[in-house]
Amino acid sequence: MSSLRSDIPIRKGGDESQALFIYGISGNILFINNQTVMPMIRTYKFRLYPSKSIQITIEEHLNICRYLYNYLLEQKTKNPKLNKMDTQKLITEHKKENPELKKVHSKVLQMVNNKLWGNLKALGKLKQNGHKVGKLRFKSSRNRYKTLEYNQSGFKIKDNKLHLSKIGEIPIKLHRNIKGKTKNVILKKEPTGKWFAFFQVEEEPKPLPKTNKVVGIDLGIDGYTIDSDGNKFENPKFIDKTLDKIKKVQKNLSRKVKGSNNYKKTKLKLIKVYDKLNNQKNDFLHKLSRYYINNYDKIVVENLNIKSMVENGKCKTLNRHILDGSWKRFINLLLYKAEGAGREVILVNPSYTSKKCSNCGCVVDGLKLSDRVFFCPNCGWKSDRDYNASLNILKSGLGESVVPVEGGPLLRVIPYIKVISGQVSPMSQEALPEGRGLRKPKGFRLTPSVRAE
């Protein structure tokens, strides 16, 4: 995972034909709307296997950090004029009064101060944006403070063990190589009881070879992605496969006495069910986004407002599938992968992408969500509804004319299991000459459901 710079201005389109955001890389320098960005920060996540004694030590350090966080917040509340440097000095002074603080590495204590001021800054931004927010809360429970952060020093990896200052050695599962310079290491215990280490690493972008191909992607329920090359990737709908088990465990949980050992055991079981569901979704989304990043230079997708879609939706099943789809998560994966691969991801206004004819531009207002075949009464163009939308999305992102395939292609339906197992090969697409639209894609097969009569 990587982070994009948020302090660089971006171009916003004034109408539906203009791109909202453009990300890309030229050479080894990342550009966002022709402005340079420094080397990217990528986060690696590795599983830790601490012994019981080490777990007790980490929990003790977490509790000390929680105490320090509350102390600094209390001093800031009493004296609002204190700044970040003032509270940093308070840590040094408070060490003399409370020797317990010396058990924790000094860099970890400094990051507690950083966390406090980060939270205050986030709270201030919410107020500026018109949200009704109160004061910053104290960490009253041990479960409220969950992470230890080592910044710049106090950590090293040797012989498949993570060495942490004032904690000790922890076996770590390094399933991939860390590339670049490690800036931070964050320890966290997940609700499932598993421990993880997050390595924040500074990396130089390494662009992939050019493919001279572009694609427009329509995100959906039946097919997760339907693109302008005629690919329809099956939506795994993991929630449907897990829903019965979730209901069963939740029913058992409701019968337990809250706070009892049986309640805690059943709650942990429910947490693990959701954890497996999230892992399945993340695995699918990572591999699908990697397919598009590897095979296309420019990727155009809709800038969807998921919250609005769910609030306006009247069907619970549809809303569940929208939320389960994690479309924003997929788009974010495309963005950060494009950042390091020399690709461009363009987000466009989603208005009328499904109702507009990709052949003549006529808008069919009477088109319902249940209508899966698009027919234009103006020019007679007929195709799969989602394929038509993907052509409109591509056209909006490129600002160029896109020639639809005559008669409408059969979407190449790709089972999600092939995505997970990495068995998907790209369809061929003729190279795009500079300044011209798409040519007719090759390799399509026809089906009666979308073929022109």
ABEGO torsion letter per residue (X at the ends): XBBBBAABBBBBBABAABBABBBBBBEABBBBGGBBBBBBBBBBBBBBBBBAAAAAAAAAAAAAAAAAAAAAAAAAAABAABBAAAAAAAAAAAAAABAAAAABBAAAAAAAAAAAAAAAAAAAAAAAAGBBBBBBBBBABAAABABBBBBGBGBBBBGGBBBBBGAEBBBBBBABBBBEBBABBBBBBBAAGBBBBBBBBBBBBBBBBBAGBBBBBBBBAABABBBAAGBBBBBAGAAAAAAAAAAAAAAAAAABBBGBAAAAAAAAAAAAAAAAAAAAAAAAAAAAAAAAAAABABBBBBBBBAAAAAAABABAAAAAAAAAAGAAAAAAAAAAAAAAAGBBBBBBBABGAAABBAAAGBBBAABBAABABBBBAAAGBBBBAAAAAAAAAAAAAAGBBBBBBBGEBBBBBBBAAAAAAGABBBBBBBBBBBGBBBBBBBGBBBBAAABBX
